[in-house]
Amino acid sequence: MEHLSRFAREFLKALKNLLPIVVVVVVFQLLVFRSMPDDPLILAAGLLIVAVGIALFLHGLDLSIFPVGKNLANQFVRRGALGLLLPFGFAIGFAASVAEPAVIAVAEQAQLVSDGRINGLVLRFVIAVSVGLVLVLGILRVLRGWAVYKLLIAGYLIVLALSYLAPPEIIGLAYDSGGVTTNIVSVPLIAAIGLGLANSIRGRSLLADGFGMVALCVMVPMIGVQLYGTWVYAFGGAGDAVPAPGSGEDPGEWVVGMFLGLASMIREVLPIVGVVLFFQYVALRRKLAHPLRVVVGFAMVLVGLYAFVVGLKLGLFPIGTLMAEQLIGHGVPALIVLFGLLIGFATTMAEPALVAIGEQAQDASPGRISGFAVRVIVATGVAVGIAFGVYRILVGGPFHYFIMAAYAVAMVLVFFAPKYIIALAFDLGGVTTSEVTVPLVTALGIGLAAAVEGRDVLIDGFGLIAFASIFPVISVMVYAMVMEKFPRLRREPA
């Protein structure tokens, strides 16, 4: 009964989170396009399925991924098994990234629009190895007590320096690759490992030391992809482009696609489960404390994630793509920027990974951080970032100048923002671009670049995800600075 009531609460909360998306769609369809989308009942059914998926996913996280990740970290620390902890970090990072659908989608798009010069499989392995190595660095950071802002400043100085040297065709892709490495399953697990380590070591702060892993996972792939792209464009030749995906309008193909989607979901989750079970049973030789509950939790995560994606394909993706095409057809720049702003806010508020991390941040800092306030601030940052990126595509200008300016602002704020918020702020920038936002934003960017005269799809089409990742970092740090300046605005503990 307790689990049923918890599911009902999560379901109602998910419906409330999806409301902004419905409002954006209805307002644009009625007031701008003066029409309603075909099959509105299918759109409504898709939103309901998304809400069910989010509720199952969040409840499953609490039963499985969060406790298992924290317990593994505790066991490694208690045993002093550094020789096991570091390989575990690399294995989790690699497994979580190599089969991530958003990484695969971006890699295929990059191979397609570069006429095969960029190899999609190689790009995926570059990203996955980068994430694995950076998780090793993140674990060492927590163990040694290194300040995360020092690593971030040093790392982003390298990223920005490479942006001067890398070919323009690779820069937007590199920044986008950093934004899509962290997915809806890996983010909670990576956060749980960091929080578990910080909780197990005396003198560590949950807020300042427990967060930061996701931030590093976003940064280092930017370096790896820029180095790979520089090598490819200096020494590589043209390859084979991947074929464009079919329309999938045939009902039989759609059903087959759904089953393939479930298989893809299992393929994504199984490597992570395999790594966890191997280190739990083989390396540590310990049984799970509540194996049945963990199995049920993992099943709920898988079913919830699958329902979430099915709901998106039924409702949000078709209407989002249609609206992007309608806006580009209208040719009114202000409306396109406004759509980017509103859809960025609406989709971010519905991101399950952001909901999960916001709740973890609130639990780690009672009375200091409000999970809901953080989500609103992050969604505002994403909205401004996407609108800014859309404006750049419309008016033109080198991408790297715009994105380097945004990162420069973030680096300056690091010196003024409260130290406890920095790791969380950069982590939140990594969780904003997940299963909801990435497909819509990528389609909008490539569609705009293809429609606007004088734009190059590879150079200008990518990059919106990068803006959607860095602007929330800025907004969260500014939010924390305001809360420190005006403590009366801060949420009081219950």
C-alpha positions as CSV (number, residue, x, y, z in Angstrom):
1,M,0.0,0.0,0.0
2,E,2.9,2.3,0.8
3,H,4.5,1.7,-2.6
4,L,1.1,2.3,-4.3
5,S,0.6,5.7,-2.6
6,R,4.2,6.7,-3.4
7,F,3.6,5.8,-7.1
8,A,0.3,7.9,-7.1
9,R,2.2,10.9,-5.6
10,E,5.0,10.6,-8.2
11,F,2.4,10.2,-11.0
12,L,0.5,13.4,-10.0
13,K,3.8,15.3,-9.6
14,A,4.8,14.1,-13.1
15,L,1.5,15.3,-14.6
16,K,2.1,18.7,-13.0
17,N,5.6,18.8,-14.4
18,L,4.3,18.1,-17.9
19,L,1.7,20.9,-17.8
20,P,4.1,23.6,-19.1
21,I,4.7,21.5,-22.3
22,V,1.0,21.2,-22.9
23,V,0.6,25.0,-22.4
24,V,3.3,25.8,-24.9
25,V,1.9,23.4,-27.5
26,V,-1.7,24.7,-27.1
27,V,-0.8,28.4,-27.1
28,F,1.4,28.1,-30.2
29,Q,-1.2,25.9,-32.0
30,L,-4.2,28.1,-31.2
31,L,-2.7,31.6,-31.3
32,V,0.2,31.3,-33.8
33,F,-0.7,28.6,-36.2
34,R,-4.5,28.8,-35.6
35,S,-4.9,25.0,-35.9
36,M,-4.9,21.9,-33.8
37,P,-2.5,19.0,-34.3
38,D,-4.0,15.8,-35.8
39,D,-5.0,13.1,-33.3
40,P,-5.0,15.2,-30.1
41,L,-6.1,12.1,-28.2
42,I,-2.9,10.3,-29.1
43,L,-1.0,13.4,-27.8
44,A,-2.9,13.2,-24.5
45,A,-2.3,9.4,-24.3
46,G,1.4,10.0,-24.9
47,L,1.6,12.5,-22.1
48,L,-0.2,10.1,-19.7
49,I,2.3,7.3,-20.6
50,V,5.2,9.7,-20.0
51,A,3.8,10.5,-16.6
52,V,3.5,6.8,-15.7
53,G,7.0,6.2,-16.9
54,I,8.4,9.1,-14.8
55,A,6.6,7.8,-11.7
56,L,7.9,4.2,-12.2
57,F,11.4,5.4,-13.0
58,L,11.7,7.6,-9.9
59,H,10.3,5.0,-7.5
60,G,12.6,2.4,-9.0
61,L,15.6,4.6,-8.5
62,D,14.8,4.8,-4.8
63,L,14.5,1.1,-4.5
64,S,17.6,0.1,-6.6
65,I,20.1,2.5,-8.1
66,F,20.5,5.0,-5.4
67,P,20.9,2.5,-2.5
68,V,23.1,0.1,-4.5
69,G,25.4,2.9,-5.7
70,K,25.8,4.4,-2.2
71,N,26.3,1.0,-0.6
72,L,29.0,0.0,-3.1
73,A,30.8,3.2,-2.5
74,N,30.6,2.7,1.3
75,Q,31.9,-0.9,1.0
76,F,34.9,0.2,-1.2
77,V,35.8,2.9,1.3
78,R,35.5,0.7,4.4
79,R,37.7,-2.0,2.8
80,G,40.2,0.5,1.5
81,A,39.8,-1.1,-1.8
82,L,41.2,1.7,-4.0
83,G,42.4,-0.9,-6.5
84,L,38.8,-2.0,-7.1
85,L,37.1,1.4,-6.8
86,L,39.0,3.0,-9.6
87,P,38.3,0.2,-12.2
88,F,34.7,0.2,-11.0
89,G,34.5,3.9,-11.8
90,F,36.0,3.4,-15.3
91,A,33.7,0.4,-16.0
92,I,30.6,2.3,-15.0
93,G,31.5,5.4,-17.0
94,F,32.3,3.4,-20.1
95,A,29.2,1.1,-19.9
96,A,26.9,4.0,-19.2
97,S,28.1,6.0,-22.2
98,V,28.9,3.5,-25.0
99,A,25.3,2.3,-25.4
100,E,23.6,5.7,-24.5
101,P,20.9,6.4,-27.1
102,A,21.6,10.2,-27.1
103,V,25.3,9.5,-27.8
104,I,24.5,7.1,-30.6
105,A,22.0,9.6,-32.1
106,V,24.6,12.5,-32.1
107,A,27.3,10.2,-33.4
108,E,25.1,9.0,-36.3
109,Q,24.1,12.6,-37.1
110,A,27.7,13.6,-37.1
111,Q,28.7,10.8,-39.5
112,L,25.8,11.7,-41.7
113,V,26.3,15.4,-42.1
114,S,30.1,15.1,-42.3
115,D,29.8,12.6,-45.3
116,G,31.4,9.9,-43.3
117,R,34.6,11.8,-42.4
118,I,33.6,11.4,-38.7
119,N,33.2,7.8,-37.8
120,G,30.2,7.4,-35.6
121,L,31.5,4.2,-33.8
122,V,34.9,5.7,-33.2
123,L,33.2,8.9,-31.8
124,R,31.1,6.8,-29.4
125,F,34.2,5.0,-28.1
126,V,36.1,8.3,-27.7
127,I,33.2,9.7,-25.6
128,A,32.9,6.5,-23.6
129,V,36.6,6.2,-22.8
130,S,36.6,9.9,-21.8
131,V,33.7,9.4,-19.4
132,G,35.3,6.3,-17.9
133,L,38.6,8.1,-17.3
134,V,37.0,11.1,-15.8
135,L,35.0,9.0,-13.3
136,V,38.4,7.7,-12.1
137,L,39.5,11.4,-11.7
138,G,36.2,12.2,-9.9
139,I,36.6,9.4,-7.5
140,L,40.2,10.4,-6.7
141,R,38.9,14.0,-6.2
142,V,36.5,12.9,-3.5
143,L,39.1,10.6,-1.8
144,R,41.8,13.3,-1.8
145,G,39.5,16.2,-1.0
146,W,40.5,18.2,-4.1
147,A,38.3,21.2,-4.8
148,V,36.1,20.6,-7.8
149,Y,36.3,24.2,-9.0
150,K,40.1,23.9,-9.5
151,L,39.6,20.9,-11.8
152,L,36.8,22.6,-13.7
153,I,38.8,25.8,-14.3
154,A,41.8,23.8,-15.5
155,G,39.7,21.5,-17.6
156,Y,37.7,24.3,-19.3
157,L,40.8,26.3,-20.0
158,I,42.0,23.3,-22.0
159,V,38.5,23.0,-23.7
160,L,38.6,26.7,-24.7
161,A,42.2,26.6,-25.9
162,L,41.4,23.6,-28.1
163,S,38.4,25.5,-29.5
164,Y,40.9,27.9,-31.1
165,L,42.9,25.0,-32.7
166,A,40.1,22.6,-33.6
167,P,38.4,22.8,-37.1
168,P,35.1,24.7,-36.9
169,E,33.2,21.6,-38.2
170,I,34.0,19.8,-34.9
171,I,33.5,22.4,-32.2
172,G,29.8,22.5,-31.9
173,L,29.7,18.7,-32.1
174,A,32.3,18.5,-29.3
175,Y,30.4,20.7,-27.0
176,D,27.2,18.9,-27.7
177,S,28.9,15.5,-27.1
178,G,29.7,16.7,-23.5
179,G,26.0,17.5,-23.0
180,V,24.7,14.1,-24.0
181,T,27.1,11.8,-22.2
182,T,25.0,11.8,-19.0
183,N,21.8,9.9,-19.4
184,I,18.6,9.3,-17.4
185,V,20.0,6.1,-15.8
186,S,23.7,6.9,-15.4
187,V,23.2,10.4,-13.8
188,P,21.5,9.0,-10.7
189,L,24.0,6.2,-10.4
190,I,27.0,8.5,-10.8
191,A,25.5,10.9,-8.3
192,A,24.9,8.1,-5.8
193,I,28.5,6.9,-6.0
194,G,29.7,10.5,-5.3
195,L,27.3,11.0,-2.5
196,G,28.2,7.5,-1.0
197,L,31.9,8.3,-1.1
198,A,31.4,11.7,0.5
199,N,29.2,10.2,3.2
200,S,31.8,7.5,4.0
201,I,34.8,9.8,4.4
202,R,35.1,11.9,7.5
203,G,35.4,15.6,6.8
204,R,33.7,15.5,3.4
205,S,30.6,17.6,2.6
206,L,27.7,15.9,0.8
207,L,27.0,19.1,-1.1
208,A,30.5,20.3,-2.0
209,D,32.2,16.9,-2.4
210,G,29.3,14.5,-3.1
211,F,28.3,16.3,-6.3
212,G,30.7,17.1,-9.2
213,M,31.1,13.7,-10.9
214,V,28.5,14.6,-13.5
215,A,30.2,17.9,-14.2
216,L,33.5,16.2,-14.9
217,C,31.7,13.7,-17.2
218,V,30.4,16.6,-19.3
219,M,33.7,18.4,-19.5
220,V,36.3,15.7,-20.5
221,P,34.4,14.4,-23.6
222,M,34.6,17.9,-25.0
223,I,38.4,17.6,-24.9
224,G,38.4,14.1,-26.3
225,V,36.1,14.9,-29.2
226,Q,38.0,18.1,-30.2
227,L,41.3,16.1,-30.2
228,Y,39.7,13.4,-32.3
229,G,38.1,15.9,-34.7
230,T,41.4,17.8,-35.1
231,W,43.2,14.5,-36.0
232,V,40.4,13.5,-38.4
233,Y,40.3,16.8,-40.3
234,A,44.1,17.0,-40.4
235,F,44.9,13.4,-41.5
236,G,41.6,11.6,-42.2
237,G,39.7,11.3,-45.4
238,A,36.1,11.0,-46.4
239,G,34.3,7.9,-45.3
240,D,30.8,6.3,-45.7
241,A,27.9,8.3,-44.5
242,V,25.2,6.4,-42.6
243,P,21.8,6.2,-44.3
244,A,19.1,8.5,-43.2
245,P,16.5,6.9,-41.0
246,G,13.2,5.9,-42.6
247,S,10.0,7.7,-41.9
248,G,8.5,4.8,-39.9
249,E,5.0,5.8,-40.8
250,D,3.9,2.2,-41.6
251,P,2.0,0.8,-38.5
252,G,3.9,-2.5,-38.8
253,E,7.2,-0.7,-38.8
254,W,6.1,1.4,-35.8
255,V,5.3,-1.8,-33.8
256,V,8.6,-3.3,-34.7
257,G,10.3,-0.1,-33.8
258,M,8.7,-0.2,-30.3
259,F,10.1,-3.7,-29.7
260,L,13.5,-2.6,-31.0
261,G,13.2,0.3,-28.6
262,L,12.6,-2.0,-25.7
263,A,15.6,-4.1,-26.8
264,S,17.7,-1.0,-27.0
265,M,16.6,0.1,-23.6
266,I,17.6,-3.3,-22.1
267,R,20.9,-3.1,-24.0
268,E,21.5,0.3,-22.4
269,V,20.7,-0.8,-18.8
270,L,22.3,-4.3,-18.9
271,P,26.0,-3.1,-19.1
272,I,25.4,-0.9,-16.0
273,V,23.7,-3.8,-14.1
274,G,26.4,-6.2,-15.2
275,V,29.2,-3.9,-13.8
276,V,27.3,-3.4,-10.5
277,L,26.7,-7.1,-10.0
278,F,30.2,-8.1,-11.0
279,F,31.8,-5.8,-8.4
280,Q,29.2,-6.6,-5.8
281,Y,29.5,-10.4,-6.0
282,V,32.8,-11.2,-7.7
283,A,35.1,-8.3,-6.6
284,L,33.7,-7.6,-3.1
285,R,32.2,-11.1,-2.6
286,R,29.2,-9.6,-0.8
287,K,25.5,-10.3,-1.3
288,L,23.0,-7.5,-1.9
289,A,21.2,-6.4,1.2
290,H,17.7,-6.6,-0.3
291,P,18.1,-8.5,-3.6
292,L,14.3,-8.8,-4.3
293,R,13.7,-5.1,-3.7
294,V,16.7,-4.2,-5.9
295,V,15.5,-6.5,-8.8
296,V,12.0,-5.0,-8.6
297,G,13.5,-1.5,-8.5
298,F,15.6,-2.2,-11.6
299,A,12.6,-3.6,-13.4
300,M,10.6,-0.5,-12.5
301,V,13.4,1.7,-13.8
302,L,13.5,-0.3,-17.1
303,V,9.7,-0.4,-17.6
304,G,9.4,3.3,-16.5
305,L,12.1,4.4,-18.9
306,Y,10.5,2.4,-21.7
307,A,7.1,3.8,-21.1
308,F,8.7,7.3,-20.9
309,V,10.3,6.9,-24.4
310,V,7.1,5.4,-25.9
311,G,5.1,8.3,-24.6
312,L,7.5,10.7,-26.1
313,K,7.3,9.1,-29.5
314,L,3.6,9.0,-29.4
315,G,3.0,12.6,-28.3
316,L,5.9,15.0,-27.8
317,F,8.3,14.2,-30.6
318,P,5.9,14.4,-33.5
319,I,4.3,17.7,-32.2
320,G,7.7,19.2,-31.4
321,T,9.1,18.4,-34.9
322,L,5.9,19.6,-36.5
323,M,6.0,22.9,-34.6
324,A,9.7,23.4,-35.5
325,E,8.9,22.9,-39.2
326,Q,5.8,25.3,-38.9
327,L,8.0,28.0,-37.3
328,I,10.7,27.7,-39.8
329,G,8.1,27.9,-42.6
330,H,6.6,31.1,-41.1
331,G,10.0,32.7,-41.2
332,V,9.4,35.0,-38.2
333,P,12.7,35.0,-36.2
334,A,11.1,36.4,-33.0
335,L,8.6,33.5,-32.9
336,I,11.4,30.9,-33.4
337,V,13.4,32.4,-30.5
338,L,10.3,32.5,-28.3
339,F,9.5,28.9,-29.1
340,G,13.1,27.9,-28.2
341,L,12.7,29.8,-24.9
342,L,9.4,28.3,-23.9
343,I,10.0,24.7,-25.1
344,G,13.4,24.7,-23.3
345,F,11.7,25.7,-20.0
346,A,8.9,23.2,-20.4
347,T,10.9,20.2,-21.4
348,T,13.5,20.8,-18.7
349,M,10.8,20.9,-16.0
350,A,9.8,17.4,-17.1
351,E,13.3,15.9,-17.1
352,P,13.2,12.9,-14.7
353,A,17.0,13.0,-14.0
354,L,16.7,16.6,-13.0
355,V,13.8,15.8,-10.6
356,A,15.9,13.0,-9.1
357,I,19.1,15.1,-8.6
358,G,17.1,18.1,-7.3
359,E,15.6,15.9,-4.6
360,Q,19.0,14.5,-3.7
361,A,20.4,18.0,-3.4
362,Q,17.6,19.1,-1.2
363,D,18.2,16.0,1.1
364,A,21.9,16.7,1.2
365,S,21.4,20.3,2.4
366,P,18.2,20.6,4.5
367,G,17.0,24.2,4.6
368,R,19.7,25.5,2.2
369,I,18.4,24.3,-1.2
370,S,14.9,23.7,-2.4
371,G,14.6,21.0,-5.0
372,F,11.7,22.7,-6.8
373,A,13.4,26.1,-6.8
374,V,16.6,24.5,-8.3
375,R,14.5,22.9,-11.1
376,V,12.9,26.3,-11.9
377,I,16.2,28.0,-12.0
378,V,17.8,25.3,-14.1
379,A,14.8,25.3,-16.5
380,T,15.1,29.1,-16.9
381,G,18.8,28.7,-17.7
382,V,18.1,26.0,-20.3
383,A,15.3,28.3,-21.8
384,V,17.7,31.3,-22.1
385,G,20.5,29.1,-23.5
386,I,18.4,27.5,-26.2
387,A,16.9,30.9,-27.2
388,F,20.4,32.3,-27.3
389,G,21.6,29.4,-29.5
390,V,18.6,29.8,-31.8
391,Y,19.3,33.5,-32.1
392,R,23.0,32.7,-33.0
393,I,21.9,30.4,-35.8
394,L,19.5,33.0,-37.2
395,V,22.0,35.9,-37.2
396,G,25.1,33.9,-37.9
397,G,28.5,34.3,-36.3
398,P,31.3,31.8,-35.2
399,F,29.8,29.3,-32.7
400,H,33.0,29.1,-30.7
401,Y,33.1,32.8,-29.9
402,F,29.5,32.6,-28.4
403,I,30.1,29.4,-26.4
404,M,33.5,30.5,-25.2
405,A,32.0,33.8,-23.9
406,A,29.3,31.8,-22.0
407,Y,31.9,29.5,-20.4
408,A,34.1,32.5,-19.6
409,V,31.2,34.0,-17.7
410,A,30.8,30.7,-15.8
411,M,34.5,30.6,-15.0
412,V,34.4,34.1,-13.5
413,L,31.3,33.3,-11.4
414,V,33.2,30.3,-9.9
415,F,35.3,32.8,-8.0
416,F,32.3,34.6,-6.6
417,A,29.7,31.9,-6.0
418,P,29.5,30.1,-2.7
419,K,31.8,27.1,-2.8
420,Y,29.1,24.6,-1.8
421,I,27.1,25.3,-4.9
422,I,29.8,24.9,-7.6
423,A,29.8,21.2,-7.9
424,L,26.0,21.0,-7.9
425,A,25.7,23.8,-10.5
426,F,28.0,22.1,-13.0
427,D,26.3,18.7,-12.3
428,L,22.9,20.3,-13.0
429,G,24.2,21.6,-16.3
430,G,24.9,17.9,-17.3
431,V,21.5,16.5,-16.4
432,T,19.4,19.1,-18.3
433,T,20.1,17.5,-21.7
434,S,18.6,14.1,-21.5
435,E,15.9,12.0,-23.2
436,V,13.3,14.8,-23.4
437,T,15.4,17.7,-24.5
438,V,18.1,16.3,-26.8
439,P,15.9,15.0,-29.7
440,L,13.8,18.2,-29.8
441,V,16.7,20.5,-29.5
442,T,18.9,18.6,-32.0
443,A,16.0,18.6,-34.6
444,L,15.4,22.3,-34.1
445,G,19.1,23.2,-34.5
446,I,19.7,21.0,-37.6
447,G,16.3,22.2,-39.1
448,L,17.2,25.8,-38.6
449,A,20.7,25.4,-40.0
450,A,19.3,23.7,-43.1
451,A,16.6,26.3,-43.6
452,V,18.6,29.5,-43.1
453,E,20.6,30.6,-46.1
454,G,24.3,30.7,-45.6
455,R,24.4,28.3,-42.7
456,D,26.3,25.0,-42.6
457,V,24.5,22.0,-41.0
458,L,27.6,20.6,-39.4
459,I,29.1,23.9,-38.2
460,D,25.8,25.7,-37.2
461,G,23.3,22.8,-36.7
462,F,25.1,21.5,-33.6
463,G,25.6,23.6,-30.5
464,L,22.2,24.2,-29.1
465,I,22.7,21.4,-26.5
466,A,26.0,23.1,-25.5
467,F,24.1,26.3,-24.7
468,A,21.4,24.3,-22.9
469,S,24.2,22.9,-20.7
470,I,26.2,25.9,-19.7
471,F,23.4,28.5,-19.1
472,P,21.9,26.5,-16.2
473,V,25.3,26.4,-14.6
474,I,25.4,30.2,-14.7
475,S,21.8,30.5,-13.5
476,V,22.3,28.2,-10.5
477,M,25.4,30.0,-9.4
478,V,23.7,33.4,-9.6
479,Y,20.7,31.9,-7.7
480,A,23.1,30.8,-4.9
481,M,24.8,34.2,-4.8
482,V,21.4,35.9,-4.4
483,M,20.4,33.5,-1.6
484,E,23.6,34.3,0.2
485,K,23.0,38.0,-0.2
486,F,19.4,37.8,0.8
487,P,19.1,35.0,3.3
488,R,15.4,35.7,4.0
489,L,14.6,34.4,0.5
490,R,16.1,31.0,1.4
491,R,13.8,28.1,2.0
492,E,13.4,27.4,5.7
493,P,13.7,23.8,6.8
494,A,10.4,22.0,7.4
